[in-house]
Amino acid sequence: TQLITVGDMEGLKHIYHSGCQVMSVLIMPVSLFLAFFAEEIILLWSQNPAVAANTHSLIFFLSISTMFYGLSHLPLSLQYAYGRTMPVFYINAILAVIIVPSLWVSAITFGAVGVVVVSMASNFIYFNMVVQLVHKFVLFQEKAQWYIKDVGYPFVFQ
């Protein structure tokens, strides 16, 4: 907010991209490790192969879901710093209208796995919508750098 108030766009871009890179480096490796080794981690923790076999898919989807949500935090914070709360409100309202019935149907049809898949899908949609908003209305020409350097490189080189 302070950099926006004084009009230091270069400083804002630097802090934004650095922060997003740090978030990516911290969040993605842990989330992906947990997702892809969920069964082994649960087996080590519980010492029960049946529990590991029956719950690892939940951990997989929850881990990926949380990763998307965590990566959307800094772009969302930048929206708030600019005072642009209404677009985020509308995104949340639209997602709520879609997600609530989806959760209900998926819970009845697929059980817990269906619920976490809907959660992951909603966080993925939220992540993409918030990123699009920030780079359309706030940091106009920074979207490619965000996808390539802030998220892409940490994903590829972890």
Buried (B, 14 or more C-beta within 10 A) or exposed (E): EEBBEEEEEEEBBEBBBEBBBEBBBEBBBBBBEBBBBBBEBBBEEEEEEEBBEEBBBBBBBBBBBBBBBBBBBBBBBBBEBBEBEEBBEEBEEEBEEBBEEBBEEBBEEEEBBBBBBBBBBBBBBBBEBBBBBBBEEBBEEBBEBBBEBBBBBBBEEE
